[in-house]
Amino acid sequence: MDGPIRYMPDFSAFDLWITSSEIYSGNLLSPIKNHVNLPNNLYEQLITYYNEVYGKKMDVEFSFMSNLISQGLQNDSSYILAKFTQDNESIELYPGMVQFYFKHVLRLPTIGERMHILAYVKWYLPVNDHQIRFYCRAEQNDDRNVNIELWKLNEFYEMSCDSIIPIHNIYSQFISTNFTIRTNNNNNNSRWKAKTYMAVVPINRKFHL
């Protein structure tokens, strides 16, 4: 690209500048299996996670909880989209960065051993401004047909039991790229402000481990 390209959407006073590009090969690296150090609070988060999954207080021994097999992940494959049910029963996709995948065998008195294959994920925080989040929509009031959404750049929810998900809840992968929007307050050129967000670009590739 020889220089910056300027786009001026007709429906807003935003300027969008694209200043660089890179070649996308069409493939992401597969996960690699390495032992990693597990967070100290993962055990408590696992207990809370199992309590919610099985709907009752779990009597899980910490000695058995330590039976974890962790698998490291290449950064190129760590960006995922997962489905979450909201309070109003609607389904929303959330972008996250996988820290690692791991297997855990839970032994219960009534049902015996259960193997769980889980992901430990840092979830990105959404942009508060609805217009910014769906900035790339084709039509002004059409949020459902937006392929690219803007989320806060390098800002995450606090790690909790919600950071643990079964891998079958992973919807797909996505490409993360920076997206800068410049706004002009009151059309005064001296008041240009620029802010960079993370653009979530889904790719047509289902997840498999």
N, C-alpha and C positions, 0 to 999 in steps of 0.2 A: 504494500500500500504506500503510495507516494506521499500522502499527507492526510490531514484530518478531513473527514467528510461531515458536513453539517446537515442535519435533518430538522426541519421546522414543521411539526404537525399542525394542521389547520385548526384543530379543536382546542389547542392549549397555547400557553405562552412559554413552553419549555423548549430549551435547546438541548439536543443530544449530540455529543461528540464521540466518534469512534476513532481511536488513535493508533490501534494496533490490531494484529490478527495473528493466528497460528493455524497450522495444518492439523486437522483432526483425522486420525487414521481410520476411524470407524470402529475401532475395537479398544476395549479397556483391558488392563492386565488382570489376570485371574488372581484370586487370593493366594498367598503363600502361607505355609504352616510353620509358625515359629512359636516358641514359648515366650510369653510376656509376663511382666509383673502385674498382678491383679490389684486393683484399688482396695485399700483396707476396709472401706465401707460397703464393698460389693456384697459381702455375706448378709448384712442387714437388709440391703436392698433386695436380695434374692428372697429372703424370708417374706418380706412385704409383698413381693411380686407373686409368690406362690399362694399366700393368703388370699390375694385378690382372684387368682386364677381358679383355685379350688373352693373358694367361698367359705372358708372356715379357718380357725386358728390352727396353724401347722406346728406340730411338735418335731422340729428338725434339729438334730444334733449338729453342733458346730464342727465336730470331728468329721462328720460325714459331708458337711458342706464344703470342707476343704478339698474334696475329691473333684477338682476342676481340671479340665483339659482345655487350655486356651490356644487360640490360633491367631497369629498376627495377620495383618492385612496390608497390602500395598496401597499407598495413598491414592493412586489413580483409580482404584475401584471402590473407594470408601464412601462415595456420595450416593445416598439412597433416598427414595420416597417411600413412605409407609402410610398406611391407612389408620386413622383414629376416629372413633365414634365421639361426636360432640354431645353436649348436654341435651340438645334438641333432637338427638338421634340421627342427625345428618352425618355423612362421612366426609372427612377432609383429608387431603394428602399433606403430610409434613415432610420437609427436607431435613436430612440429618447426615452427620459424618460418623461412620462406624469406627469405633476405637479398636474393637476386636470381636471375633466370634468365639464362642466357646460351647463345649458340651458339658452337661451336668446330669448325673443320675440321681434322682430323688427316690428314696425308699420310704414307702408309706405302709403302715400296718394293714390297711384294708385292701389295697390294690397292688401292693408289691412295688417293684422297681419301674420307674418311668424315665426314659431318656429324653432330655430336652436339648435342642440345638438352638442357641440364643445368640442375639447380637447385643452389644453394649454400645449405645449410640448417644452422641451429643446432638441435641435438636436445636435447629436455628430458631431465633426469635422472629416473629412476623413484623412487618412494617405496620406501624399504627395507622398511617394514612391509607385509606382504602383506594384512593385515586392513584397513589404511588405504587401500591402493591400490584394493581392491575393496569399499570401504565401501558403495557404492550397489547392491550386488547384492541381488536379490530373495530368494534363498535362501542359507543360511549357507555351503554347500559348492559353490555353483554359480558358478564364475568365468567360464565360457564365455559365459553369457547376460547379461553386464553391458554395458550401453550406455555408461555414464559411468564413467570411471576417474579417480583422483586422482593427479597427478604433482607433483613439486617445483615450487614457484612461482619463476619467474625464475632457475632453476639449470639450466645446460646442460653437455653434454659439451664437451670441448676440441675446437676446430675441427681437422679432419684430412681425409684423403682420404675418410673415411666421410661427410663433410659434402657430398660431391658425389654426386648421384644422377641418373640419367636420368629425365626427367619421366614416362615410362611406368611407373615404379615407384611413383608417387604413387597412393594408393588413393582418397582423398577429402579433403575439407576438414572442419574442425571449428571449433566456437565455444569460445573460452577464457573461463572465468569463475572468479572466486575462490570458494573453498569452505572455510569455517572450521569446524573441529571443536573442541569443548570437552570435555576429559576431566577426570574427578574422581578423584584418587588416593585410594583407601581410603574413598571416599564422605565425604570431609572437605570441607565447603564452602569452607574457607579455602585449599584446594589446587587450585582450578580452574585449568586451563591451556588456553589456546586457541592453535591453530596453523592458519594459512591455507595451503591447497594450491591448485593449479590443477586445475579440473575440465575434463576433455576431453569435450566434448559433440559427437559426430559428427553431421553433417547429411547428409541423403539427396541429396547433390549430388556427382556425379563431377567430377573435375578436368579442365579443358581450358585450353589456352594459346592 
